[in-house]
Amino acid sequence: MKRRRRYELKHEALASPRTFALRLARSSAWGIALIAASLAIGMAGYHALEHLSWLDAFVNAAMLLSGMGPLAAPQTDAGKLFAGIYALYSGFAVLAGAAVVFAPVIHRALHRFHMDDSGGG
């Protein structure tokens, strides 16, 4: 079975605007899914371990995920451990989400810069 390449090679022309838009939409959907899953993990942890309401769990998880820090200080040892691990994870999740979303833009810019003269575009 032939594997479809995700991006064009150096000697190939730039992808069409439609292809680029679809690529960007797909990457954005994956990035949003990563952040949404991360938010759900945080909400579940705060709700289960700190017995916060779903709304308070959402606020705490969103604040940690955005780098602002939690609103409610954890009260239990399990909650403190979860908050610390979730804070470390959140930093990586946001960076990974941004990388996934912007990968097509960065690839297009680098491809345009490094494209062979004979490749067109």
N, CA, C and O atoms as CSV, one atom per row, in Angstrom:
chain,resi,resn,atom,element,x,y,z
A,1,MET,N,N,0.853,-1.179,0.000
A,1,MET,CA,C,0.000,0.000,0.000
A,1,MET,C,C,0.893,1.235,0.000
A,1,MET,O,O,1.833,1.335,0.789
A,2,LYS,N,N,0.596,2.150,-0.871
A,2,LYS,CA,C,1.407,3.351,-1.009
A,2,LYS,C,C,1.049,4.343,0.100
A,2,LYS,O,O,-0.117,4.667,0.326
A,3,ARG,N,N,2.098,4.810,0.778
A,3,ARG,CA,C,1.896,5.787,1.853
A,3,ARG,C,C,1.860,7.198,1.257
A,3,ARG,O,O,2.736,7.579,0.481
A,4,ARG,N,N,0.855,7.947,1.626
A,4,ARG,CA,C,0.698,9.314,1.135
A,4,ARG,C,C,1.581,10.251,1.948
A,4,ARG,O,O,1.560,10.229,3.179
A,5,ARG,N,N,2.352,11.070,1.250
A,5,ARG,CA,C,3.194,12.041,1.942
A,5,ARG,C,C,2.340,13.197,2.445
A,5,ARG,O,O,1.372,13.600,1.801
A,6,ARG,N,N,2.711,13.714,3.591
A,6,ARG,CA,C,1.958,14.798,4.175
A,6,ARG,C,C,2.364,16.153,3.586
A,6,ARG,O,O,1.522,17.035,3.424
A,7,TYR,N,N,3.647,16.318,3.269
A,7,TYR,CA,C,4.149,17.589,2.746
A,7,TYR,C,C,4.907,17.353,1.454
A,7,TYR,O,O,5.383,16.246,1.200
A,8,GLU,N,N,5.020,18.401,0.629
A,8,GLU,CA,C,5.751,18.295,-0.620
A,8,GLU,C,C,7.263,18.343,-0.342
A,8,GLU,O,O,7.709,18.899,0.662
A,9,LEU,N,N,8.020,17.754,-1.242
A,9,LEU,CA,C,9.474,17.715,-1.117
A,9,LEU,C,C,10.109,18.979,-1.679
A,9,LEU,O,O,9.445,19.796,-2.317
A,10,LYS,N,N,11.396,19.123,-1.433
A,10,LYS,CA,C,12.129,20.329,-1.826
A,10,LYS,C,C,12.030,20.610,-3.324
A,10,LYS,O,O,11.890,21.763,-3.730
A,11,HIS,N,N,12.102,19.577,-4.136
A,11,HIS,CA,C,12.092,19.774,-5.589
A,11,HIS,C,C,10.675,19.951,-6.153
A,11,HIS,O,O,10.522,20.170,-7.355
A,12,GLU,N,N,9.658,19.862,-5.325
A,12,GLU,CA,C,8.272,19.990,-5.791
A,12,GLU,C,C,7.763,21.418,-5.587
A,12,GLU,O,O,8.280,22.164,-4.756
A,13,ALA,N,N,6.757,21.775,-6.352
A,13,ALA,CA,C,6.141,23.101,-6.240
A,13,ALA,C,C,5.386,23.220,-4.915
A,13,ALA,O,O,5.056,22.223,-4.272
A,14,LEU,N,N,5.128,24.451,-4.535
A,14,LEU,CA,C,4.324,24.684,-3.333
A,14,LEU,C,C,2.945,24.064,-3.505
A,14,LEU,O,O,2.419,23.991,-4.615
A,15,ALA,N,N,2.380,23.629,-2.419
A,15,ALA,CA,C,1.016,23.103,-2.452
A,15,ALA,C,C,0.053,24.229,-2.828
A,15,ALA,O,O,0.311,25.404,-2.565
A,16,SER,N,N,-1.036,23.850,-3.435
A,16,SER,CA,C,-2.038,24.855,-3.815
A,16,SER,C,C,-2.619,25.505,-2.556
A,16,SER,O,O,-2.544,24.926,-1.472
A,17,PRO,N,N,-3.196,26.698,-2.691
A,17,PRO,CA,C,-3.815,27.334,-1.522
A,17,PRO,C,C,-4.894,26.457,-0.882
A,17,PRO,O,O,-5.050,26.458,0.339
A,18,ARG,N,N,-5.633,25.715,-1.697
A,18,ARG,CA,C,-6.674,24.834,-1.153
A,18,ARG,C,C,-6.045,23.712,-0.325
A,18,ARG,O,O,-6.509,23.415,0.776
A,19,THR,N,N,-4.996,23.095,-0.852
A,19,THR,CA,C,-4.299,22.025,-0.127
A,19,THR,C,C,-3.718,22.564,1.173
A,19,THR,O,O,-3.809,21.918,2.218
A,20,PHE,N,N,-3.121,23.749,1.102
A,20,PHE,CA,C,-2.552,24.361,2.302
A,20,PHE,C,C,-3.643,24.653,3.330
A,20,PHE,O,O,-3.447,24.411,4.521
A,21,ALA,N,N,-4.787,25.169,2.885
A,21,ALA,CA,C,-5.892,25.475,3.801
A,21,ALA,C,C,-6.411,24.196,4.470
A,21,ALA,O,O,-6.696,24.193,5.667
A,22,LEU,N,N,-6.533,23.118,3.702
A,22,LEU,CA,C,-6.973,21.841,4.277
A,22,LEU,C,C,-5.949,21.313,5.271
A,22,LEU,O,O,-6.312,20.793,6.326
A,23,ARG,N,N,-4.681,21.445,4.939
A,23,ARG,CA,C,-3.601,21.017,5.817
A,23,ARG,C,C,-3.647,21.809,7.130
A,23,ARG,O,O,-3.502,21.245,8.215
A,24,LEU,N,N,-3.849,23.111,7.012
A,24,LEU,CA,C,-3.924,23.977,8.191
A,24,LEU,C,C,-5.161,23.651,9.033
A,24,LEU,O,O,-5.089,23.647,10.262
A,25,ALA,N,N,-6.279,23.382,8.387
A,25,ALA,CA,C,-7.504,23.022,9.110
A,25,ALA,C,C,-7.327,21.701,9.860
A,25,ALA,O,O,-7.749,21.573,11.010
A,26,ARG,N,N,-6.702,20.721,9.204
A,26,ARG,CA,C,-6.471,19.425,9.843
A,26,ARG,C,C,-5.531,19.580,11.045
A,26,ARG,O,O,-5.782,19.012,12.108
A,27,SER,N,N,-4.472,20.334,10.877
A,27,SER,CA,C,-3.531,20.556,11.983
A,27,SER,C,C,-4.199,21.311,13.125
A,27,SER,O,O,-3.970,21.002,14.295
A,28,SER,N,N,-5.015,22.288,12.792
A,28,SER,CA,C,-5.724,23.047,13.827
A,28,SER,C,C,-6.679,22.150,14.598
A,28,SER,O,O,-6.795,22.263,15.818
A,29,ALA,N,N,-7.358,21.263,13.892
A,29,ALA,CA,C,-8.275,20.334,14.566
A,29,ALA,C,C,-7.515,19.424,15.528
A,29,ALA,O,O,-7.982,19.178,16.641
A,30,TRP,N,N,-6.351,18.921,15.115
A,30,TRP,CA,C,-5.545,18.070,15.996
A,30,TRP,C,C,-5.035,18.856,17.198
A,30,TRP,O,O,-5.020,18.342,18.316
A,31,GLY,N,N,-4.618,20.098,16.970
A,31,GLY,CA,C,-4.146,20.932,18.080
A,31,GLY,C,C,-5.248,21.232,19.078
A,31,GLY,O,O,-5.031,21.168,20.288
A,32,ILE,N,N,-6.425,21.557,18.578
A,32,ILE,CA,C,-7.567,21.828,19.451
A,32,ILE,C,C,-7.966,20.571,20.214
A,32,ILE,O,O,-8.314,20.642,21.392
A,33,ALA,N,N,-7.917,19.418,19.544
A,33,ALA,CA,C,-8.246,18.154,20.214
A,33,ALA,C,C,-7.256,17.864,21.347
A,33,ALA,O,O,-7.655,17.388,22.409
A,34,LEU,N,N,-5.985,18.145,21.127
A,34,LEU,CA,C,-4.980,17.939,22.168
A,34,LEU,C,C,-5.253,18.827,23.375
A,34,LEU,O,O,-5.174,18.368,24.514
A,35,ILE,N,N,-5.570,20.078,23.137
A,35,ILE,CA,C,-5.856,20.999,24.241
A,35,ILE,C,C,-7.157,20.609,24.939
A,35,ILE,O,O,-7.237,20.660,26.167
A,36,ALA,N,N,-8.171,20.220,24.176
A,36,ALA,CA,C,-9.446,19.809,24.780
A,36,ALA,C,C,-9.271,18.555,25.640
A,36,ALA,O,O,-9.833,18.467,26.732
A,37,ALA,N,N,-8.491,17.587,25.150
A,37,ALA,CA,C,-8.232,16.378,25.938
A,37,ALA,C,C,-7.453,16.720,27.206
A,37,ALA,O,O,-7.717,16.160,28.270
A,38,SER,N,N,-6.501,17.629,27.093
A,38,SER,CA,C,-5.721,18.060,28.259
A,38,SER,C,C,-6.610,18.757,29.280
A,38,SER,O,O,-6.459,18.549,30.484
A,39,LEU,N,N,-7.525,19.574,28.806
A,39,LEU,CA,C,-8.464,20.249,29.694
A,39,LEU,C,C,-9.372,19.239,30.389
A,39,LEU,O,O,-9.652,19.366,31.581
A,40,ALA,N,N,-9.830,18.237,29.641
A,40,ALA,CA,C,-10.689,17.199,30.230
A,40,ALA,C,C,-9.948,16.411,31.307
A,40,ALA,O,O,-10.528,16.094,32.346
A,41,ILE,N,N,-8.677,16.090,31.074
A,41,ILE,CA,C,-7.876,15.384,32.073
A,41,ILE,C,C,-7.763,16.228,33.337
A,41,ILE,O,O,-7.935,15.719,34.444
A,42,GLY,N,N,-7.477,17.508,33.175
A,42,GLY,CA,C,-7.365,18.399,34.328
A,42,GLY,C,C,-8.668,18.526,35.093
A,42,GLY,O,O,-8.680,18.496,36.323
A,43,MET,N,N,-9.749,18.666,34.371
A,43,MET,CA,C,-11.056,18.776,35.026
A,43,MET,C,C,-11.375,17.515,35.814
A,43,MET,O,O,-11.836,17.589,36.953
A,44,ALA,N,N,-11.130,16.355,35.207
A,44,ALA,CA,C,-11.415,15.087,35.885
A,44,ALA,C,C,-10.559,14.942,37.140
A,44,ALA,O,O,-11.044,14.483,38.174
A,45,GLY,N,N,-9.300,15.327,37.052
A,45,GLY,CA,C,-8.411,15.231,38.209
A,45,GLY,C,C,-8.839,16.129,39.348
A,45,GLY,O,O,-8.896,15.694,40.498
A,46,TYR,N,N,-9.142,17.381,39.039
A,46,TYR,CA,C,-9.583,18.304,40.090
A,46,TYR,C,C,-10.924,17.891,40.685
A,46,TYR,O,O,-11.146,18.016,41.889
A,47,HIS,N,N,-11.814,17.397,39.829
A,47,HIS,CA,C,-13.130,16.986,40.318
A,47,HIS,C,C,-13.011,15.766,41.233
A,47,HIS,O,O,-13.650,15.708,42.284
A,48,ALA,N,N,-12.193,14.795,40.831
A,48,ALA,CA,C,-12.080,13.550,41.596
A,48,ALA,C,C,-11.209,13.703,42.839
A,48,ALA,O,O,-11.548,13.181,43.902
A,49,LEU,N,N,-10.104,14.407,42.714
A,49,LEU,CA,C,-9.142,14.459,43.821
A,49,LEU,C,C,-9.362,15.624,44.786
A,49,LEU,O,O,-9.069,15.511,45.976
A,50,GLU,N,N,-9.868,16.720,44.283
A,50,GLU,CA,C,-10.093,17.898,45.134
A,50,GLU,C,C,-11.576,18.143,45.402
A,50,GLU,O,O,-11.934,19.063,46.138
A,51,HIS,N,N,-12.427,17.327,44.808
A,51,HIS,CA,C,-13.882,17.417,44.996
A,51,HIS,C,C,-14.408,18.804,44.636
A,51,HIS,O,O,-15.309,19.327,45.291
A,52,LEU,N,N,-13.832,19.394,43.584
A,52,LEU,CA,C,-14.322,20.674,43.091
A,52,LEU,C,C,-15.528,20.437,42.181
A,52,LEU,O,O,-15.658,19.375,41.572
A,53,SER,N,N,-16.393,21.421,42.098
A,53,SER,CA,C,-17.500,21.319,41.145
A,53,SER,C,C,-16.893,21.289,39.737
A,53,SER,O,O,-15.730,21.643,39.546
A,54,TRP,N,N,-17.691,20.864,38.762
A,54,TRP,CA,C,-17.172,20.791,37.400
A,54,TRP,C,C,-16.749,22.168,36.902
A,54,TRP,O,O,-15.755,22.289,36.185
A,55,LEU,N,N,-17.488,23.198,37.271
A,55,LEU,CA,C,-17.129,24.554,36.830
A,55,LEU,C,C,-15.816,25.010,37.467
A,55,LEU,O,O,-14.959,25.574,36.787
A,56,ASP,N,N,-15.658,24.766,38.774
A,56,ASP,CA,C,-14.409,25.134,39.440
A,56,ASP,C,C,-13.243,24.292,38.917
A,56,ASP,O,O,-12.127,24.793,38.781
A,57,ALA,N,N,-13.500,23.026,38.628
A,57,ALA,CA,C,-12.467,22.167,38.058
A,57,ALA,C,C,-12.051,22.677,36.678
A,57,ALA,O,O,-10.870,22.663,36.329
A,58,PHE,N,N,-13.038,23.129,35.898
A,58,PHE,CA,C,-12.734,23.705,34.586
A,58,PHE,C,C,-11.856,24.940,34.723
A,58,PHE,O,O,-10.855,25.074,34.019
A,59,VAL,N,N,-12.225,25.841,35.623
A,59,VAL,CA,C,-11.458,27.077,35.799
A,59,VAL,C,C,-10.028,26.768,36.225
A,59,VAL,O,O,-9.086,27.335,35.672
A,60,ASN,N,N,-9.852,25.882,37.193
A,60,ASN,CA,C,-8.506,25.542,37.652
A,60,ASN,C,C,-7.687,24.884,36.546
A,60,ASN,O,O,-6.524,25.232,36.343
A,61,ALA,N,N,-8.283,23.947,35.839
A,61,ALA,CA,C,-7.554,23.270,34.764
A,61,ALA,C,C,-7.206,24.251,33.645
A,61,ALA,O,O,-6.093,24.223,33.121
A,62,ALA,N,N,-8.145,25.109,33.281
A,62,ALA,CA,C,-7.889,26.089,32.222
A,62,ALA,C,C,-6.806,27.078,32.636
A,62,ALA,O,O,-5.950,27.435,31.826
A,63,MET,N,N,-6.836,27.518,33.875
A,63,MET,CA,C,-5.821,28.456,34.344
A,63,MET,C,C,-4.437,27.808,34.347
A,63,MET,O,O,-3.457,28.444,33.959
A,64,LEU,N,N,-4.349,26.565,34.775
A,64,LEU,CA,C,-3.055,25.869,34.743
A,64,LEU,C,C,-2.604,25.614,33.318
A,64,LEU,O,O,-1.425,25.772,32.998
A,65,LEU,N,N,-3.520,25.226,32.473
A,65,LEU,CA,C,-3.191,24.935,31.082
A,65,LEU,C,C,-2.711,26.194,30.364
A,65,LEU,O,O,-1.869,26.115,29.469
A,66,SER,N,N,-3.236,27.340,30.747
A,66,SER,CA,C,-2.828,28.592,30.106
A,66,SER,C,C,-1.574,29.192,30.730
A,66,SER,O,O,-1.045,30.185,30.232
A,67,GLY,N,N,-1.097,28.591,31.819
A,67,GLY,CA,C,0.115,29.080,32.451
A,67,GLY,C,C,-0.109,30.100,33.538
A,67,GLY,O,O,0.852,30.666,34.059
A,68,MET,N,N,-1.346,30.347,33.890
A,68,MET,CA,C,-1.659,31.367,34.892
A,68,MET,C,C,-1.588,30.825,36.316
A,68,MET,O,O,-1.343,31.593,37.246
A,69,GLY,N,N,-1.791,29.555,36.504
A,69,GLY,CA,C,-1.800,28.967,37.847
A,69,GLY,C,C,-3.216,28.755,38.326
A,69,GLY,O,O,-4.139,29.408,37.839
A,70,PRO,N,N,-3.408,27.840,39.284
A,70,PRO,CA,C,-4.752,27.512,39.748
A,70,PRO,C,C,-5.354,28.627,40.601
A,70,PRO,O,O,-4.631,29.411,41.216
A,71,LEU,N,N,-6.674,28.686,40.628
A,71,LEU,CA,C,-7.371,29.645,41.492
A,71,LEU,C,C,-7.513,29.090,42.900
A,71,LEU,O,O,-7.323,29.810,43.880
A,72,ALA,N,N,-7.847,27.805,42.996
A,72,ALA,CA,C,-8.024,27.166,44.300
A,72,ALA,C,C,-6.786,26.336,44.616
A,72,ALA,O,O,-6.389,25.477,43.830
A,73,ALA,N,N,-6.189,26.594,45.755
A,73,ALA,CA,C,-5.014,25.823,46.171
A,73,ALA,C,C,-5.450,24.414,46.548
A,73,ALA,O,O,-6.450,24.244,47.246
A,74,PRO,N,N,-4.719,23.408,46.099
A,74,PRO,CA,C,-5.077,22.032,46.452
A,74,PRO,C,C,-5.019,21.817,47.965
A,74,PRO,O,O,-4.135,22.340,48.643
A,75,GLN,N,N,-5.971,21.043,48.481
A,75,GLN,CA,C,-6.065,20.796,49.916
A,75,GLN,C,C,-5.568,19.414,50.312
A,75,GLN,O,O,-5.100,19.232,51.436
A,76,THR,N,N,-5.657,18.446,49.424
A,76,THR,CA,C,-5.252,17.077,49.744
A,76,THR,C,C,-3.873,16.794,49.168
A,76,THR,O,O,-3.429,17.461,48.233
A,77,ASP,N,N,-3.206,15.803,49.734
A,77,ASP,CA,C,-1.892,15.409,49.206
A,77,ASP,C,C,-2.014,14.918,47.760
A,77,ASP,O,O,-1.189,15.257,46.912
A,78,ALA,N,N,-3.047,14.119,47.489
A,78,ALA,CA,C,-3.264,13.622,46.130
A,78,ALA,C,C,-3.534,14.781,45.172
A,78,ALA,O,O,-3.053,14.780,44.039
A,79,GLY,N,N,-4.303,15.768,45.627
A,79,GLY,CA,C,-4.589,16.935,44.805
A,79,GLY,C,C,-3.341,17.756,44.523
A,79,GLY,O,O,-3.171,18.275,43.420
A,80,LYS,N,N,-2.476,17.875,45.509
A,80,LYS,CA,C,-1.224,18.619,45.321
A,80,LYS,C,C,-0.316,17.904,44.334
A,80,LYS,O,O,0.290,18.536,43.469
A,81,LEU,N,N,-0.223,16.590,44.464
A,81,LEU,CA,C,0.591,15.807,43.534
A,81,LEU,C,C,0.026,15.915,42.117
A,81,LEU,O,O,0.770,16.115,41.157
A,82,PHE,N,N,-1.292,15.781,41.996
A,82,PHE,CA,C,-1.924,15.915,40.683
A,82,PHE,C,C,-1.676,17.302,40.101
A,82,PHE,O,O,-1.313,17.421,38.931
A,83,ALA,N,N,-1.865,18.346,40.894
A,83,ALA,CA,C,-1.691,19.716,40.400
A,83,ALA,C,C,-0.264,19.941,39.902
A,83,ALA,O,O,-0.062,20.590,38.875
A,84,GLY,N,N,0.716,19.414,40.617
A,84,GLY,CA,C,2.102,19.570,40.185
A,84,GLY,C,C,2.384,18.853,38.876
A,84,GLY,O,O,2.996,19.413,37.966
A,85,ILE,N,N,1.931,17.609,38.791
A,85,ILE,CA,C,2.152,16.833,37.564
A,85,ILE,C,C,1.382,17.446,36.401
A,85,ILE,O,O,1.896,17.524,35.285
A,86,TYR,N,N,0.155,17.879,36.660
A,86,TYR,CA,C,-0.657,18.480,35.606
A,86,TYR,C,C,-0.044,19.800,35.131
A,86,TYR,O,O,-0.100,20.112,33.941
A,87,ALA,N,N,0.533,20.570,36.040
A,87,ALA,CA,C,1.175,21.830,35.656
A,87,ALA,C,C,2.366,21.558,34.735
A,87,ALA,O,O,2.542,22.247,33.731
A,88,LEU,N,N,3.179,20.562,35.071
A,88,LEU,CA,C,4.316,20.216,34.210
A,88,LEU,C,C,3.836,19.717,32.849
A,88,LEU,O,O,4.367,20.109,31.810
A,89,TYR,N,N,2.829,18.853,32.868
A,89,TYR,CA,C,2.262,18.339,31.624
A,89,TYR,C,C,1.683,19.476,30.781
A,89,TYR,O,O,1.847,19.494,29.561
A,90,SER,N,N,1.009,20.419,31.428
A,90,SER,CA,C,0.348,21.510,30.709
A,90,SER,C,C,1.322,22.326,29.881
A,90,SER,O,O,1.015,22.719,28.756
A,91,GLY,N,N,2.498,22.580,30.439
A,91,GLY,CA,C,3.496,23.336,29.691
A,91,GLY,C,C,3.869,22.647,28.401
A,91,GLY,O,O,3.975,23.288,27.355
A,92,PHE,N,N,4.071,21.326,28.469
A,92,PHE,CA,C,4.397,20.569,27.264
A,92,PHE,C,C,3.208,20.473,26.320
A,92,PHE,O,O,3.380,20.539,25.103
A,93,ALA,N,N,2.014,20.319,26.858
A,93,ALA,CA,C,0.821,20.176,26.016
A,93,ALA,C,C,0.568,21.429,25.189
A,93,ALA,O,O,0.221,21.334,24.012
A,94,VAL,N,N,0.735,22.591,25.789
A,94,VAL,CA,C,0.517,23.847,25.060
A,94,VAL,C,C,1.567,24.008,23.962
A,94,VAL,O,O,1.238,24.402,22.844
A,95,LEU,N,N,2.826,23.705,24.276
A,95,LEU,CA,C,3.874,23.786,23.258
A,95,LEU,C,C,3.627,22.793,22.128
A,95,LEU,O,O,3.798,23.131,20.956
A,96,ALA,N,N,3.229,21.576,22.472
A,96,ALA,CA,C,2.949,20.570,21.448
A,96,ALA,C,C,1.752,20.978,20.593
A,96,ALA,O,O,1.766,20.805,19.374
A,97,GLY,N,N,0.716,21.518,21.235
A,97,GLY,CA,C,-0.455,21.979,20.481
A,97,GLY,C,C,-0.098,23.089,19.508
A,97,GLY,O,O,-0.557,23.087,18.366
A,98,ALA,N,N,0.713,24.033,19.949
A,98,ALA,CA,C,1.137,25.127,19.073
A,98,ALA,C,C,1.984,24.591,17.922
A,98,ALA,O,O,1.843,25.044,16.786
A,99,ALA,N,N,2.855,23.636,18.205
A,99,ALA,CA,C,3.693,23.054,17.157
A,99,ALA,C,C,2.841,22.348,16.105
A,99,ALA,O,O,3.103,22.467,14.908
A,100,VAL,N,N,1.836,21.622,16.547
A,100,VAL,CA,C,0.961,20.908,15.617
A,100,VAL,C,C,0.187,21.904,14.751
A,100,VAL,O,O,0.065,21.708,13.542
A,101,VAL,N,N,-0.329,22.959,15.356
A,101,VAL,CA,C,-1.127,23.940,14.619
A,101,VAL,C,C,-0.274,24.704,13.605
A,101,VAL,O,O,-0.710,24.930,12.476
A,102,PHE,N,N,0.924,25.097,13.996
A,102,PHE,CA,C,1.746,25.947,13.127
A,102,PHE,C,C,2.684,25.180,12.206
A,102,PHE,O,O,3.375,25.802,11.400
A,103,ALA,N,N,2.735,23.856,12.293
A,103,ALA,CA,C,3.624,23.069,11.435
A,103,ALA,C,C,3.409,23.345,9.944
A,103,ALA,O,O,4.397,23.516,9.230
A,104,PRO,N,N,2.168,23.397,9.435
A,104,PRO,CA,C,1.998,23.669,8.005
A,104,PRO,C,C,2.489,25.057,7.600
A,104,PRO,O,O,3.025,25.224,6.504
A,105,VAL,N,N,2.315,26.041,8.457
A,105,VAL,CA,C,2.752,27.409,8.147
A,105,VAL,C,C,4.276,27.456,8.083
A,105,VAL,O,O,4.850,28.030,7.158
A,106,ILE,N,N,4.919,26.850,9.069
A,106,ILE,CA,C,6.378,26.842,9.112
A,106,ILE,C,C,6.935,26.052,7.935
A,106,ILE,O,O,7.905,26.474,7.305
A,107,HIS,N,N,6.323,24.904,7.635
A,107,HIS,CA,C,6.786,24.116,6.489
A,107,HIS,C,C,6.655,24.908,5.202
A,107,HIS,O,O,7.570,24.896,4.379
A,108,ARG,N,N,5.545,25.592,5.009
A,108,ARG,CA,C,5.345,26.355,3.773
A,108,ARG,C,C,6.390,27.456,3.640
A,108,ARG,O,O,6.945,27.665,2.562
A,109,ALA,N,N,6.656,28.158,4.736
A,109,ALA,CA,C,7.664,29.230,4.687
A,109,ALA,C,C,9.047,28.663,4.385
A,109,ALA,O,O,9.769,29.206,3.549
A,110,LEU,N,N,9.420,27.583,5.053
A,110,LEU,CA,C,10.729,26.983,4.804
A,110,LEU,C,C,10.806,26.383,3.400
A,110,LEU,O,O,11.845,26.462,2.744
A,111,HIS,N,N,9.718,25.789,2.947
A,111,HIS,CA,C,9.706,25.206,1.607
A,111,HIS,C,C,9.875,26.294,0.555
A,111,HIS,O,O,10.631,26.122,-0.402
A,112,ARG,N,N,9.191,27.391,0.722
A,112,ARG,CA,C,9.308,28.490,-0.223
A,112,ARG,C,C,10.739,29.024,-0.243
A,112,ARG,O,O,11.259,29.358,-1.308
A,113,PHE,N,N,11.371,29.105,0.911
A,113,PHE,CA,C,12.727,29.628,1.031
A,113,PHE,C,C,13.758,28.681,0.408
A,113,PHE,O,O,14.708,29.126,-0.236
A,114,HIS,N,N,13.562,27.369,0.607
A,114,HIS,CA,C,14.548,26.377,0.165
A,114,HIS,C,C,14.190,25.682,-1.139
A,114,HIS,O,O,14.916,24.789,-1.577
A,115,MET,N,N,13.111,26.064,-1.756
A,115,MET,CA,C,12.661,25.384,-2.962
A,115,MET,C,C,13.685,25.560,-4.093
A,115,MET,O,O,14.231,26.644,-4.293
A,116,ASP,N,N,13.928,24.470,-4.821
A,116,ASP,CA,C,14.814,24.556,-5.982
A,116,ASP,C,C,14.239,25.552,-6.981
A,116,ASP,O,O,13.021,25.675,-7.109
A,117,ASP,N,N,15.101,26.254,-7.679
A,117,ASP,CA,C,14.640,27.217,-8.700
A,117,ASP,C,C,13.854,26.523,-9.788
A,117,ASP,O,O,12.925,27.106,-10.347
A,118,SER,N,N,14.208,25.290,-10.099
A,118,SER,CA,C,13.514,24.555,-11.154
A,118,SER,C,C,12.197,23.954,-10.691
A,118,SER,O,O,11.438,23.427,-11.504
A,119,GLY,N,N,11.912,24.028,-9.372
A,119,GLY,CA,C,10.721,23.399,-8.812
A,119,GLY,C,C,9.452,24.167,-9.057
A,119,GLY,O,O,8.364,23.630,-8.846
A,120,GLY,N,N,9.548,25.392,-9.490
A,120,GLY,CA,C,8.349,26.184,-9.719
A,120,GLY,C,C,7.835,26.784,-8.448
A,120,GLY,O,O,8.119,26.278,-7.362
A,121,GLY,N,N,7.083,27.856,-8.556
A,121,GLY,CA,C,6.464,28.451,-7.381
A,121,GLY,C,C,7.037,29.708,-6.983
A,121,GLY,O,O,6.594,30.306,-6.002
